[in-house]
Amino acid sequence: MKDSTILKTSLICVFLGIACLYIILETSELEFSEKLDVDNGLEGNDIRIRGVVDKIIRKDNLTIINVRSFVKAVVFEDVELKENSFIEVIGELREYEGNKELLIKEIFIP
């Protein structure tokens, strides 16, 4: 085979692969939880929740957010939020010192 044929074939495969990944990314979505059952085997999985901020605790580079009707959410940076504001978060459900917490990866303020 010629080098130009191999190069063209590999470039076509690369662009097709990138297009497939883009389509998968755009069509996949995390499900929203209206009420979170922390004992149903979700630990270690990414989940998305929406809710109203009840309480905010700031310590150095740690912000702990209590979202109404859900578990405590933790983010390792200083976040500008106000109590009683509506937020949407994506994070991983984990257990810390016997309690379930949501380790926040992304915060959206609609």
C-alpha positions in Angstrom: 0.0 0.0 0.0 1.1 3.5 -0.7 1.8 5.9 2.2 -0.8 8.4 0.9 -3.5 5.7 0.9 -2.7 4.7 4.5 -2.7 8.4 5.5 -6.1 9.1 3.8 -7.6 6.0 5.4 -6.4 6.9 8.9 -7.6 10.5 8.6 -11.1 9.2 7.5 -11.1 6.9 10.5 -10.1 9.7 12.9 -12.8 12.1 11.7 -15.5 9.4 11.8 -14.4 8.5 15.3 -14.6 12.1 16.5 -18.0 12.5 14.8 -19.3 9.3 16.6 -18.0 10.6 20.0 -19.7 13.9 19.4 -23.0 12.3 18.6 -22.8 10.0 21.7 -21.9 13.0 23.9 -24.9 15.1 22.6 -27.4 12.3 23.0 -26.4 11.0 26.4 -27.8 12.7 29.5 -27.9 12.1 33.2 -31.3 11.6 34.6 -32.7 14.1 37.1 -33.6 12.9 40.6 -36.7 14.5 42.0 -36.1 12.7 45.3 -32.9 11.0 46.1 -32.9 7.6 47.7 -29.4 7.3 49.0 -29.7 3.6 49.8 -30.5 2.4 46.4 -27.0 1.6 45.1 -26.2 4.9 43.5 -23.0 5.3 45.5 -20.0 5.9 43.2 -22.3 7.0 40.3 -22.7 10.5 38.8 -26.1 12.0 39.4 -27.8 15.3 38.7 -30.1 17.0 41.2 -32.0 20.3 41.3 -33.0 22.1 44.4 -33.0 25.1 46.6 -30.0 25.9 48.7 -30.9 25.6 52.4 -27.5 26.3 54.0 -24.0 27.2 52.9 -20.9 26.5 55.0 -17.5 27.9 53.8 -14.2 26.6 55.1 -11.0 27.6 53.3 -11.2 26.0 49.9 -14.3 23.9 50.8 -17.9 24.8 50.4 -20.6 22.6 51.8 -24.1 23.1 50.4 -27.3 21.7 51.9 -29.8 21.3 49.0 -33.4 20.9 50.2 -34.7 17.3 50.2 -31.3 15.9 49.1 -28.0 14.9 50.7 -25.2 17.3 51.6 -23.2 18.5 48.6 -19.5 19.3 48.8 -17.3 21.3 46.4 -13.6 21.9 46.9 -13.5 25.5 45.9 -15.1 28.8 47.0 -18.5 29.1 45.3 -20.5 32.3 45.2 -24.0 31.1 46.1 -26.8 32.6 48.2 -29.2 30.7 50.5 -32.7 30.1 49.0 -31.3 30.2 45.4 -32.2 27.5 43.0 -29.3 25.4 41.7 -28.6 22.3 39.6 -25.6 20.2 40.3 -23.8 17.1 38.8 -21.6 15.1 41.1 -20.6 11.7 42.4 -22.5 10.2 45.4 -20.0 9.1 48.1 -20.0 8.0 51.7 -18.0 10.1 54.1 -17.8 9.3 57.8 -20.9 7.2 57.6 -23.0 9.8 55.8 -23.9 10.1 52.1 -22.5 13.2 50.3 -22.6 14.5 46.8 -19.1 15.4 45.6 -19.9 18.2 43.1 -18.3 18.3 39.7 -20.4 21.0 38.1 -22.8 23.6 39.4 -25.4 25.4 37.2 -27.4 28.4 38.4 -30.3 28.9 36.0 
